[in-house]
């Protein structure tokens, strides 16, 4: 397990710089095996030194590249796969480990796929406008031409990794096991960001202003 100061969502990219002896040992074992590990958010504490408080919902990551950068240090690239829940933490010996289980979405008998898809499309469009405005403001954000899954169940998690959201906001998205709940969260997050963007743009031409003209999905 790798406790981090950031949240890895399924489908997202993760870059790691490994230098602590415990994670060097973990990487050696991972490269000799299936190259998969669990990533969880640190609630309190630091990535370095141990003793941190960790969340119990995380993501399985798969290493796609690992390179030495000198003096036992490694540069690692990984991608998020499926969500997991920690059943029980084990002793950190020689590195953090846990018993985990998959965390799939709950089944919804009354799920309205048409309404869900329309709502998801509106959220994705709002995010593109926000990213376009932030890019013009000089912020280092993903391109507003991003592509994502057309399936709202998968796409909501992808939007969570693309949006300018904080770690705890992303953690709430990761832990939400219904697509509709993730849509509600994304709409809340975007409304807050749109207000900030509109303020930074002087109240004219911002994402929030444009959103007000066309209405918000309900």
C-alpha positions, 0 to 999 in steps of 0.5 A: 500500500502507498499512502499519498498526499493526493487521490488516485482515481480509476483511469488517472495517471500517477507519477511517483518519486521513490526514495525512502528505503521502505518504498524502495523495498516495496518497489523491488517486490512489485517489479518482481510480481504483478506490478500492482499496489494500493494507493490511499489518501493520507488524512493527517501526517506526511508521505515521508517517515510513516505514522500517518492517518490513512483513508480506508477507500483507495485505488489499485494502481498498476505500474507502467514504467519504473526507472532509476534516477540515481542513488537508489531513487526511482521515477515510477509511472502508474495508472489507476484501475479499480476502487478498493476498501481496506478491510484491515491494516497490517503492520508496516513491516517492511512497508505498508500493507493491508487486506483489501476488497473491491469497492464496486458501485451499488446496484440501482434498480430505478436507475434512469440511464437517459437522464443520467447520461444527459446530466453527465454530458452537461457536467462534462461541458461545464468542466470544459468551460472551466478548464478553458477559462483557467487555461486563459488565466494561466493556470496549469490545468488539463486541456479543455479538449479532454476525452472521457468515457461516455458511460457516466459511471466511469466518466464521473470518476474521470472528470474528478481527476481532470477537474481543479478539485482538492484531495478531500473533494476527490476522496468523496468522489472516490468513496461515492458508490452511486453515479448519481451521488458523484454527479451531485458532488461534481455539480457542487464542486463546479459551482464553487469553481465557476464562482471563483473563475468568474471573480478572477475574470472580473465577472464577465465572460467566465464559466459561471456567467455562461452557465447562468445563461444556459441554465444548470442541470437539475 
